[in-house]
Amino acid sequence: MTRADIEAMFKAVDASDWDAMARYVHPDVVYNRPGFPLLEGRDAFMRFYRDVRTLRGEHRFEGFAVQADAGACWGRFVGRQGDGSPVDVEFADCYEFKDGLLWRRKSHFFVPVA
């Protein structure tokens, strides 16, 4: 995957274009996202985006680091939660790629903790 692929994948997320997003995801993808059980496989990954994740808005990137088999991006997500309340959170994602597709993903969110 390239930086352009990652950006296109997130544009698909922001547009709720799940068919476009699925083209970037390896069949054996594993997604580790805080607050959710580990998602394993393209079907579980896509079901999460279609049916569970209620955020709607825009990813705004600040940086990328991409190699042949791994990468990362960071920035902000600005939008609304499913209940309509606003959300503005910094994020960072780490990736591993396989066969030119997203194979492993781990998301990090910059939020206050006690």
Secondary structure, 3 states (H helix, E strand, C coil): CCHHHHHHHHHHHHCCCHHHHHCCEEEEEEEECCCCCCEECHHHHHHHHHHHCCCEEEEEEEEEEECCCEEEEEEEEEEECCCCCEEEEEEEEEEEEECCEEEEEEEEEECCCC
